């Protein structure tokens, strides 16, 4: 075999079964060895530079004049162990708020996106309401909306309205994030090429059937990464419900801070939120990379 032979060309002689044996050329083997060596060098440089940065930060921070005071107020092991059970119990309420709100947000967002896609003149009032909803609730800061819902609805004293602060906080989160998710769904729906709809209509599918069987499956698959980004924000914003009084993680940490005049409980709450957020962020990155590979491969999964 010559040096210029193709990387995937058959050998001169067949194997025992009579089929040609596919082998790599010497040039391809050298190229792969060079790429492996380059990858090892890159990994070594990245590891060394990371260690240098980390060690430098540790030395600078630990030798700063105020470090002993910061260590006492924010990194106190005794306060950490004392606050952990209560903050963890409150964090379970944060997870409950997040999961319940998440289910309703998906439904509200999808319905609003579908309503905004209705083109018949008779549906103009619904489209106008959907546009008004997204514009208003995306414009109001989430914490302000929690105040308005949490204290405004009980003040109305209407029969049948909820008064539980957790329920009111979930309603506020659904109203706020439902508007954002609706726009994400709408972007996904509009990203589906019009030829897909035309093909579906040529098969005598109605508008509803076209959306259900052709458009929505493609749109939902495309918007999974941005949806997960919104849900990461929702998981963190569940702490804003603390302004209404529920004993979730942030409120529990505030109670301990007010009692012991030490800020370590805030560190406990922060670490719990990070422990839930980081895996979701990595999952988002994985799904985004998979979508990019699928698009680069011409739609292959």
Beta strands, then each sheet from edge to edge (+ up, - down):
strand 1: 9-14
strand 2: 20-23
sheet 1: 1+ 2-
end
